[in-house]
Amino acid sequence: MHALQGLRAFVAVAREGSVSRAAERLHLTQPAVSLKLKQFQDELGLKLFTRRPQGLMLTADGQALLPAAEKTLASLAAFEQSAQALHSTVRGRLRIGTIVDPEFIRLGDFLHRLVERAPQLETELRQGMSGSVLEQVRDGRLDVGFFLSPPGVGAGALAPEVEHRELTRFNYYVVAPPGWRTRLVSADWPQLAELPWVVTPEDSVHHRLLRGALDPLGLEPRGVAQVDQEACMLDLVRAGVGLSLARDALAMAERQERGLEIAEGVRLPCALSFIWHQGRSEEPVIAEALEALASVWSLPSLAAV
């Protein structure tokens, strides 16, 4: 410690050319700086300054040591800054519920920004359907997650203790096997409901969207197969099993590349949201996730909402 104090006194006097000005710089008294400088020179066994009318001047030895002394203090300052940063670094594990495909929810970008912001934070991904992600966020098995629902009907409508922030809106289309165009012409929901459907479990957004369209009309889809993954659903549609729902971009790609048919004029609006338990909004791991997500989706600070 004495050597460090002497080093700081040496560099300050060398820069200022005066003990009094160095004392002001170091927020010490002039006698204290003089003593530290004397002790430092005695420990080194070197004379570092010579007194001139214009002030203290570095000797040849002092000039030789000054660059190394300045570099040492700079390294020490960087070390102290790094140590201080560790006090505010978020640590722990963030369990994230993911849905559909990673590209659509911008999962890669989200994780990249999160690692940049909180390098000590570990992440654990759990893939599932919207309903299961909501349930696990609600009971604490997941910390945060992605969720799909009709616009304006956020996670809070199903679980009041869950907060959500809408990220983007899009549409689901009704897709049908190749060659079914004539069966879709002028089709309304009563006609569509009578056709065979590839249906999904209640936890799926496809189920909620389809029920939202059919229930007010007192209709039931004629389910002929049930799957819990979007890829399997599209495979069955391509194979001619029946109708299903598909996100707009995915439906257009399937029509162009695989010849799937789309029911014209039938769209089910949907919103992608990010969810977390409202009682945990102030936790550091949640706050970091919200800030990282806001930067990915170019949104105002989510943590401040």
C-alpha positions as CSV (number, residue, x, y, z in Angstrom):
1,M,0.0,0.0,0.0
2,H,2.9,2.4,0.9
3,A,4.5,1.7,-2.5
4,L,1.2,2.4,-4.3
5,Q,0.7,5.7,-2.4
6,G,4.3,6.6,-3.3
7,L,3.8,5.7,-6.9
8,R,0.7,8.0,-7.1
9,A,2.6,10.8,-5.4
10,F,5.6,10.4,-7.8
11,V,3.3,10.5,-10.9
12,A,1.3,13.5,-9.6
13,V,4.4,15.6,-8.8
14,A,5.9,14.7,-12.1
15,R,2.8,15.9,-13.9
16,E,2.3,19.0,-11.9
17,G,5.9,20.0,-11.2
18,S,4.9,21.0,-7.8
19,V,4.2,19.3,-4.5
20,S,1.4,21.7,-3.6
21,R,-0.4,21.2,-6.9
22,A,0.1,17.5,-6.6
23,A,-1.4,17.6,-3.1
24,E,-4.5,19.3,-4.5
25,R,-4.8,16.7,-7.3
26,L,-4.5,13.8,-4.8
27,H,-6.7,15.5,-2.2
28,L,-3.9,15.3,0.4
29,T,-1.9,17.8,2.4
30,Q,1.4,19.1,1.1
31,P,3.4,17.5,4.0
32,A,1.7,14.1,3.3
33,V,2.7,14.2,-0.3
34,S,6.3,15.2,0.5
35,L,6.5,12.3,3.0
36,K,5.2,9.8,0.6
37,L,7.5,11.0,-2.1
38,K,10.5,10.8,0.2
39,Q,9.6,7.3,1.3
40,F,9.1,6.2,-2.3
41,Q,12.6,7.5,-3.3
42,D,14.2,5.9,-0.2
43,E,12.6,2.5,-1.0
44,L,13.8,2.7,-4.6
45,G,17.2,4.1,-3.5
46,L,17.0,6.6,-6.3
47,K,16.7,10.4,-6.6
48,L,13.7,11.1,-8.8
49,F,13.5,14.9,-8.7
50,T,15.8,17.9,-8.5
51,R,14.7,21.3,-7.3
52,R,14.9,24.2,-9.7
53,P,13.6,27.8,-9.5
54,Q,10.7,26.8,-11.8
55,G,9.8,23.9,-9.6
56,L,10.6,20.2,-9.2
57,M,12.2,18.6,-12.3
58,L,12.6,14.9,-13.1
59,T,16.1,13.5,-12.9
60,A,17.2,11.1,-15.6
61,D,16.2,8.2,-13.4
62,G,12.8,9.9,-12.8
63,Q,12.3,10.3,-16.5
64,A,13.1,6.7,-17.1
65,L,10.6,5.4,-14.5
66,L,7.7,7.8,-15.3
67,P,6.3,5.9,-18.3
68,A,6.3,2.6,-16.4
69,A,4.7,4.3,-13.4
70,E,2.0,5.8,-15.5
71,K,1.3,2.4,-17.2
72,T,1.1,0.8,-13.8
73,L,-1.4,3.3,-12.5
74,A,-3.5,2.9,-15.7
75,S,-3.5,-0.9,-15.3
76,L,-4.5,-0.5,-11.7
77,A,-7.4,1.8,-12.6
78,A,-8.6,-0.7,-15.2
79,F,-8.4,-3.5,-12.7
80,E,-10.4,-1.5,-10.1
81,Q,-13.0,-0.7,-12.8
82,S,-13.3,-4.4,-13.7
83,A,-13.6,-5.3,-10.1
84,Q,-16.3,-2.7,-9.5
85,A,-18.2,-3.9,-12.6
86,L,-18.5,-7.3,-11.0
87,H,-20.6,-5.9,-8.2
88,S,-23.3,-4.9,-10.8
89,T,-22.9,-8.0,-13.0
90,V,-26.1,-10.1,-13.1
91,R,-25.5,-13.7,-12.2
92,G,-27.7,-16.7,-12.1
93,R,-29.8,-18.7,-14.5
94,L,-32.6,-17.5,-16.8
95,R,-35.1,-20.1,-17.9
96,I,-36.7,-19.1,-21.2
97,G,-39.8,-20.6,-22.7
98,T,-39.6,-20.7,-26.5
99,I,-42.2,-21.4,-29.2
100,V,-42.5,-22.0,-32.9
101,D,-39.2,-21.5,-34.8
102,P,-36.2,-19.6,-33.4
103,E,-35.9,-17.3,-36.4
104,F,-39.5,-16.0,-36.0
105,I,-39.1,-15.0,-32.4
106,R,-35.5,-13.7,-33.1
107,L,-34.1,-16.0,-30.5
108,G,-30.5,-15.9,-31.7
109,D,-30.4,-12.1,-31.6
110,F,-32.1,-12.0,-28.2
111,L,-29.5,-14.4,-26.7
112,H,-26.6,-12.6,-28.3
113,R,-27.7,-9.3,-26.8
114,L,-28.4,-10.9,-23.5
115,V,-24.9,-12.4,-23.3
116,E,-23.4,-9.0,-24.2
117,R,-25.3,-7.3,-21.4
118,A,-24.9,-10.0,-18.8
119,P,-22.0,-12.4,-19.6
120,Q,-22.3,-14.1,-16.2
121,L,-25.9,-15.0,-16.8
122,E,-26.7,-18.6,-17.8
123,T,-29.7,-19.4,-20.0
124,E,-31.8,-22.5,-20.3
125,L,-34.2,-22.9,-23.2
126,R,-37.4,-24.9,-23.0
127,Q,-39.4,-25.4,-26.2
128,G,-43.2,-25.7,-25.9
129,M,-46.6,-24.4,-26.9
130,S,-47.8,-21.0,-25.9
131,G,-50.2,-22.4,-23.3
132,S,-47.6,-24.5,-21.6
133,V,-45.1,-21.6,-21.6
134,L,-47.8,-19.4,-19.9
135,E,-48.5,-22.0,-17.3
136,Q,-44.8,-22.5,-16.5
137,V,-44.2,-18.8,-16.2
138,R,-47.2,-18.5,-13.9
139,D,-46.0,-21.2,-11.5
140,G,-42.3,-20.3,-11.6
141,R,-41.0,-23.2,-13.6
142,L,-39.9,-20.6,-16.3
143,D,-38.7,-17.1,-15.7
144,V,-39.7,-15.6,-19.0
145,G,-41.1,-16.8,-22.3
146,F,-42.7,-16.1,-25.6
147,F,-46.5,-16.2,-26.1
148,L,-49.0,-16.1,-29.0
149,S,-52.5,-14.8,-28.6
150,P,-55.1,-12.6,-30.5
151,P,-54.1,-8.9,-30.5
152,G,-55.3,-7.2,-27.4
153,V,-55.8,-10.5,-25.6
154,G,-52.5,-10.8,-23.8
155,A,-51.4,-13.4,-21.3
156,G,-53.0,-11.4,-18.5
157,A,-56.4,-12.3,-19.9
158,L,-55.6,-15.9,-19.1
159,A,-53.4,-15.4,-16.1
160,P,-53.8,-12.0,-14.3
161,E,-50.5,-12.5,-12.5
162,V,-48.5,-12.6,-15.7
163,E,-47.2,-9.4,-17.4
164,H,-46.8,-9.3,-21.2
165,R,-45.4,-6.9,-23.8
166,E,-46.5,-7.2,-27.4
167,L,-43.6,-7.5,-29.9
168,T,-45.2,-7.8,-33.3
169,R,-48.5,-8.6,-35.0
170,F,-49.2,-10.9,-37.9
171,N,-51.9,-13.2,-39.4
172,Y,-52.6,-16.8,-39.5
173,Y,-54.1,-18.2,-42.8
174,V,-56.1,-21.4,-43.4
175,V,-53.9,-23.7,-45.5
176,A,-55.1,-26.7,-47.5
177,P,-53.4,-29.6,-49.4
178,P,-52.4,-29.0,-53.0
179,G,-55.3,-29.4,-55.4
180,W,-58.0,-28.3,-52.9
181,R,-58.5,-24.9,-54.5
182,T,-62.1,-25.8,-55.7
183,R,-63.0,-26.9,-52.1
184,L,-61.9,-23.5,-50.8
185,V,-63.7,-21.2,-53.3
186,S,-66.0,-18.8,-51.6
187,A,-65.6,-20.9,-48.4
188,D,-66.8,-19.4,-45.2
189,W,-66.3,-20.7,-41.7
190,P,-69.3,-23.1,-41.8
191,Q,-68.1,-24.6,-45.0
192,L,-64.4,-24.7,-43.7
193,A,-65.5,-26.4,-40.5
194,E,-67.0,-29.3,-42.4
195,L,-63.7,-30.1,-44.1
196,P,-61.2,-32.4,-42.4
197,W,-58.8,-30.5,-40.1
198,V,-55.4,-31.2,-38.6
199,V,-56.1,-29.9,-35.1
200,T,-53.8,-29.1,-32.1
201,P,-54.0,-29.5,-28.3
202,E,-55.6,-26.8,-26.2
203,D,-52.1,-25.3,-25.2
204,S,-51.5,-24.4,-28.9
205,V,-52.3,-21.0,-30.2
206,H,-53.8,-22.7,-33.3
207,H,-56.4,-24.2,-31.1
208,R,-57.2,-20.9,-29.4
209,L,-57.4,-19.0,-32.7
210,L,-59.6,-21.6,-34.4
211,R,-61.9,-21.9,-31.4
212,G,-62.2,-18.1,-31.3
213,A,-63.4,-18.1,-34.9
214,L,-65.8,-21.1,-34.6
215,D,-67.2,-21.0,-31.1
216,P,-69.3,-17.8,-31.7
217,L,-70.9,-19.6,-34.7
218,G,-71.5,-22.7,-32.7
219,L,-69.2,-24.7,-34.9
220,E,-66.7,-27.6,-34.3
221,P,-63.9,-28.4,-36.7
222,R,-64.0,-31.9,-38.2
223,G,-60.7,-33.0,-36.7
224,V,-59.1,-36.1,-38.4
225,A,-55.6,-35.8,-36.8
226,Q,-54.1,-34.0,-33.9
227,V,-50.4,-32.9,-33.7
228,D,-48.5,-30.7,-31.3
229,Q,-45.8,-29.4,-33.6
230,E,-46.1,-27.0,-36.5
231,A,-43.7,-29.0,-38.7
232,C,-45.8,-32.1,-38.3
233,M,-49.0,-30.2,-39.0
234,L,-47.6,-28.9,-42.3
235,D,-46.4,-32.4,-43.2
236,L,-50.0,-33.7,-42.8
237,V,-51.4,-30.8,-44.8
238,R,-48.9,-31.5,-47.6
239,A,-49.9,-35.2,-47.5
240,G,-53.5,-34.3,-48.1
241,V,-54.9,-35.1,-44.6
242,G,-56.7,-31.8,-44.1
243,L,-56.7,-28.1,-43.4
244,S,-54.6,-26.3,-40.8
245,L,-53.5,-22.8,-39.7
246,A,-50.1,-21.4,-40.7
247,R,-48.4,-18.0,-40.0
248,D,-48.7,-15.7,-43.0
249,A,-45.0,-15.8,-44.1
250,L,-45.0,-19.6,-43.6
251,A,-48.2,-20.0,-45.5
252,M,-46.9,-18.0,-48.5
253,A,-43.7,-19.9,-48.6
254,E,-45.6,-23.2,-48.5
255,R,-47.8,-22.1,-51.4
256,Q,-44.9,-21.1,-53.5
257,E,-42.6,-24.0,-52.7
258,R,-45.0,-26.9,-52.0
259,G,-48.2,-25.8,-53.8
260,L,-50.4,-25.6,-50.7
261,E,-53.6,-23.7,-51.1
262,I,-54.7,-20.7,-49.0
263,A,-58.3,-19.9,-48.2
264,E,-58.7,-16.4,-49.6
265,G,-60.1,-13.7,-47.4
266,V,-59.8,-15.7,-44.2
267,R,-57.3,-14.3,-41.8
268,L,-56.9,-14.7,-38.0
269,P,-54.9,-11.9,-36.4
270,C,-52.3,-12.9,-33.9
271,A,-49.7,-11.2,-31.7
272,L,-46.3,-12.4,-30.4
273,S,-45.6,-11.3,-26.9
274,F,-43.0,-11.7,-24.2
275,I,-44.2,-12.7,-20.8
276,W,-43.0,-12.7,-17.2
277,H,-44.5,-12.9,-13.7
278,Q,-45.6,-9.5,-12.6
279,G,-44.1,-10.1,-9.1
280,R,-40.7,-10.5,-10.6
281,S,-40.4,-7.4,-12.8
282,E,-37.7,-5.8,-10.6
283,E,-35.4,-8.9,-10.4
284,P,-32.1,-8.2,-12.2
285,V,-32.3,-11.3,-14.4
286,I,-35.8,-10.3,-15.6
287,A,-34.8,-6.7,-16.1
288,E,-31.8,-7.7,-18.2
289,A,-33.9,-10.0,-20.4
290,L,-36.4,-7.2,-21.0
291,E,-33.7,-4.7,-22.0
292,A,-32.1,-7.2,-24.3
293,L,-35.4,-7.9,-25.9
294,A,-36.2,-4.2,-26.3
295,S,-33.0,-3.7,-28.3
296,V,-33.7,-6.7,-30.6
297,W,-37.3,-5.5,-31.4
298,S,-36.4,-1.8,-31.4
299,L,-38.9,-1.1,-28.7
300,P,-38.9,1.4,-25.8
301,S,-37.3,0.1,-22.6
302,L,-39.5,-2.9,-21.6
303,A,-38.3,-2.7,-18.0
304,A,-39.8,0.7,-17.7
305,V,-43.2,-0.4,-18.8
